[in-house]
Amino acid sequence: MRFPVLRPLLPTADKLLPYLQRIDATRWYTNHGPLLREFEAGLARHFAVGEDQLVTCTNATLAMSQVLRAFDIPPGSLCVMPSWTFVATPAAAIWGGLQPYFVDVDPVSWLIRLEDVKRIAATQRVGAVIVVSAFGAPLDLAVWEEFTRSTGIPVVIDAAAGFDGFARCGEQQSSVPVVVSLHATKVSGIGEGAVVLTRDAALARRIRQFGNFGFHGSRNSEMAGANTKMSEYAAASGLALLAEWSDRRQGWSDLSAAFAAQVEAIPELRLAPGFHEGWISSYGLVELPLWMSAASFAASLQQHGIETRQWWGTGCHLQPAYQDCARGALRETERLGRQVVGLPFWLGLTVDDFAEIFAVVRSALVRDQKSLARG
């Protein structure tokens, strides 16, 4: 494939070596080692929270389950969430002891609507809500903070791609927990990992305790926890990432500008909500016109060596594992599932590469429109 949809780029071996040598010297490989503590301090500065207001984890799916467990929600309660998300979201709810309830999203923001959640909570046994940031786009935490205050129903923000969009989110003074992924596919990739952010230090302590077998300051397991601790090797990758974050961020920002310029020059296409509006993400998405399906578009581009991907598929409710979950009407979700496509978007692509890719995109749109006109 000439242009793969994604080529992750983590810190290189030479940048990792000093940290690996420190691990060799201490022979401390996991269990809250010195590199992890240093990495957590750097994350606290990045997100503008206290070090006692964040928890690192092995991955974001387990992190969300961990947060839900920390709330001590009655097992089997409903967890309201969008179907327009990656399958990790409902998986986390189930592992957290809850049952997914899928709701539709707003066609402009791609976010679930507060009024829909309130309506369901008025008649159903809702134990929690997961609000999914659309591919890393920032959102107003105060809205969901007030929802929890007025209903008693906890909210978790799935901001898997939100390392940059939620930077300094601590300044919003919200206790609503935010889960950010450090997976290799993200701008913040360290391989595998995640961080949970909340201004509620007591909640952060419970989340941390759950991820350490229920231990807190002793060898007494006070809850039936799990092991989600981040290793020193992952922390080494994280420290190397933070050391070069400024340059990496500029590279992603330049990439976003080049991508946005190409999309905005094609009237039939739309960018993802908020794309290139002061934050960065590792996903270059377009929303196709109604008359063109993602499947036919992908087939056209593949003929020219251009890979595409429907990152969130056609909605979680159509995945075999979740097709029996409760749900409301999902009109916008199903439309987005037909129209939203990820194009090649990774560090190393050039302006000329985008010109070549989008020339094929234009041809595919013209060809499909002519075919439709012929009828």
GUFI-511152 format. One record per residue (C-alpha): y, z, x. Coordinates in steps of 0.5 Angstrom, whole numbers, padded with zeros to 4 digits, always signed. Last residue first. Layout:
YZX;...
This chain:
+0013-0025-0058;+0016-0030-0053;+0022-0025-0053;+0017-0020-0051;+0015-0024-0045;+0022-0025-0043;+0023-0018-0043;+0017-0017-0039;+0019-0022-0034;+0026-0019-0033;+0024-0012-0032;+0019-0014-0027;+0024-0018-0023;+0029-0012-0023;+0024-0007-0021;+0021-0012-0015;+0029-0013-0013;+0029-0005-0013;+0023-0004-0008;+0026-0009-0003;+0033-0006-0004;+0030+0001-0003;+0027-0001+0003;+0034-0004+0006;+0037+0003+0004;+0032+0006+0008;+0025+0010+0007;+0024+0015+0012;+0024+0021+0008;+0021+0020+0001;+0022+0017-0005;+0017+0011-0008;+0018+0010-0015;+0016+0016-0021;+0016+0013-0028;+0018+0015-0034;+0017+0011-0041;+0011+0012-0044;+0010+0020-0042;+0018+0020-0044;+0016+0018-0051;+0010+0022-0052;+0014+0028-0050;+0020+0026-0055;+0015+0026-0061;+0012+0032-0059;+0011+0035-0066;+0009+0043-0065;+0003+0045-0061;-0003+0049-0061;-0008+0048-0055;-0014+0044-0057;-0012+0038-0052;-0011+0043-0046;-0017+0041-0042;-0018+0034-0044;-0010+0032-0042;-0007+0030-0048;-0003+0036-0049;-0001+0036-0042;+0004+0030-0043;+0003+0023-0042;+0003+0024-0034;+0007+0029-0031;+0008+0025-0024;+0007+0018-0028;+0006+0015-0021;+0008+0009-0017;+0006+0005-0011;+0009-0001-0009;+0005-0006-0005;+0008-0012-0009;+0002-0013-0014;+0003-0005-0015;+0010-0007-0018;+0007-0011-0024;+0002-0006-0025;+0006+0000-0025;+0011-0003-0030;+0005-0005-0035;+0003+0002-0035;+0010+0005-0035;+0011+0001-0042;+0017-0003-0043;+0021-0004-0049;+0023+0003-0050;+0027+0002-0043;+0024+0005-0037;+0026+0012-0035;+0027+0012-0027;+0024+0018-0023;+0025+0019-0015;+0022+0026-0014;+0023+0030-0008;+0029+0034-0011;+0036+0035-0009;+0042+0038-0012;+0050+0037-0013;+0049+0032-0018;+0044+0027-0015;+0039+0027-0021;+0042+0031-0027;+0037+0029-0032;+0032+0023-0029;+0036+0017-0028;+0036+0011-0033;+0034+0004-0033;+0036-0002-0037;+0043-0002-0034;+0041-0004-0027;+0046-0002-0022;+0045+0005-0023;+0038+0005-0021;+0040+0002-0014;+0046+0007-0013;+0042+0013-0015;+0036+0011-0010;+0041+0011-0004;+0045+0017-0006;+0038+0021-0007;+0036+0018+0000;+0043+0021+0003;+0042+0028+0000;+0034+0028+0002;+0037+0027+0009;+0042+0032+0009;+0037+0037+0006;+0033+0036+0012;+0039+0037+0017;+0041+0043+0014;+0034+0046+0013;+0032+0045+0020;+0031+0052+0022;+0029+0054+0015;+0023+0049+0015;+0020+0052+0022;+0021+0059+0019;+0016+0056+0013;+0011+0053+0017;+0011+0060+0021;+0010+0063+0014;+0004+0059+0012;+0001+0061+0019;+0003+0068+0018;-0001+0068+0011;+0002+0069+0004;-0001+0074+0000;-0004+0072-0007;-0010+0077-0007;-0012+0079-0014;-0010+0085-0018;-0014+0089-0023;-0008+0095-0023;-0007+0101-0020;-0012+0100-0014;-0011+0106-0009;-0011+0104-0002;-0004+0107-0002;+0003+0104-0002;+0002+0100-0007;-0005+0097-0008;-0006+0092-0014;-0011+0088-0010;-0005+0085-0007;-0002+0080-0011;-0001+0085-0017;+0003+0089-0013;+0008+0084-0011;+0009+0082-0018;+0009+0090-0020;+0015+0090-0014;+0018+0084-0017;+0019+0087-0024;+0022+0094-0021;+0027+0090-0017;+0029+0086-0023;+0034+0081-0020;+0028+0076-0020;+0025+0071-0015;+0018+0069-0014;+0016+0065-0008;+0011+0059-0007;+0006+0057-0002;+0002+0051+0000;+0003+0046+0006;+0010+0048+0008;+0014+0044+0003;+0021+0045+0001;+0023+0038-0001;+0017+0039-0005;+0010+0035-0004;+0007+0040+0001;+0008+0045-0004;+0013+0051-0003;+0014+0052-0010;+0019+0056-0014;+0018+0061-0019;+0024+0064-0023;+0024+0071-0026;+0029+0072-0031;+0033+0078-0028;+0039+0074-0028;+0045+0076-0024;+0047+0069-0024;+0049+0070-0016;+0041+0070-0015;+0041+0063-0016;+0043+0062-0009;+0039+0056-0009;+0036+0054-0015;+0037+0046-0015;+0035+0047-0008;+0028+0050-0008;+0027+0048-0015;+0021+0043-0015;+0017+0048-0018;+0022+0051-0022;+0018+0054-0028;+0022+0059-0030;+0019+0065-0034;+0021+0069-0040;+0019+0075-0043;+0019+0077-0051;+0023+0083-0052;+0027+0079-0058;+0034+0080-0056;+0034+0082-0049;+0029+0076-0048;+0033+0071-0051;+0039+0074-0047;+0036+0073-0041;+0034+0066-0043;+0041+0063-0044;+0043+0067-0038;+0039+0063-0034;+0043+0057-0034;+0039+0051-0031;+0038+0047-0025;+0034+0041-0024;+0028+0041-0020;+0024+0036-0023;+0026+0038-0030;+0026+0046-0030;+0020+0048-0034;+0022+0054-0039;+0015+0059-0040;+0016+0063-0046;+0012+0070-0047;+0008+0074-0052;+0009+0070-0058;+0005+0072-0064;+0008+0067-0069;+0013+0067-0075;+0019+0068-0072;+0017+0067-0065;+0016+0059-0067;+0023+0059-0070;+0026+0062-0063;+0023+0057-0059;+0025+0051-0063;+0032+0054-0063;+0032+0055-0055;+0030+0048-0054;+0025+0046-0049;+0028+0042-0043;+0028+0034-0041;+0036+0035-0041;+0037+0028-0045;+0031+0028-0050;+0031+0035-0051;+0023+0037-0050;+0018+0038-0055;+0013+0045-0056;+0006+0046-0053;+0003+0053-0055;-0001+0055-0049;-0006+0061-0050;-0005+0067-0045;-0009+0071-0040;-0005+0070-0034;-0010+0065-0032;-0009+0061-0039;-0001+0061-0037;-0002+0059-0030;-0007+0053-0033;-0001+0051-0038;+0004+0050-0032;-0001+0047-0027;-0002+0041-0032;+0005+0039-0030;+0010+0039-0035;+0012+0035-0041;+0008+0039-0046;+0013+0044-0046;+0012+0052-0046;+0011+0057-0051;+0006+0063-0049;+0002+0065-0055;-0002+0072-0054;-0009+0072-0052;-0009+0078-0048;-0003+0083-0050;+0003+0082-0045;+0003+0087-0039;+0009+0083-0036;+0006+0084-0029;+0000+0079-0031;+0005+0074-0033;+0008+0074-0026;+0002+0074-0023;+0000+0068-0027;+0006+0064-0025;+0005+0066-0018;-0002+0063-0018;+0000+0057-0020;+0006+0057-0015;+0002+0058-0009;+0000+0063-0004;+0005+0068-0006;+0012+0070-0003;+0015+0076-0007;+0023+0076-0008;+0028+0082-0011;+0026+0087-0005;+0029+0082+0000;+0035+0082-0004;+0037+0076-0007;+0042+0070-0005;+0037+0064-0006;+0038+0062+0001;+0039+0069+0004;+0033+0072+0001;+0029+0066+0003;+0031+0068+0010;+0029+0075+0009;+0022+0073+0006;+0021+0068+0013;+0022+0074+0017;+0018+0079+0013;+0012+0073+0013;+0013+0072+0021;+0012+0080+0022;+0006+0080+0018;+0005+0082+0011;-0003+0082+0010;-0004+0076+0015;-0005+0073+0022;-0003+0079+0026;-0006+0078+0033;+0001+0080+0036;+0001+0075+0042;-0003+0069+0038;+0002+0070+0032;+0008+0069+0037;+0005+0063+0040;+0004+0060+0033;+0012+0061+0032;+0014+0058+0038;+0009+0052+0037;+0011+0050+0030;+0017+0046+0032;+0013+0042+0037;+0007+0041+0031;+0012+0038+0026;+0015+0041+0020;+0013+0038+0014;+0014+0031+0012;+0010+0029+0005;+0010+0021+0004;+0010+0020-0003;+0010+0013-0008;+0007+0009-0002;+0011+0003+0000;+0007-0002+0003;+0000+0000+0000;
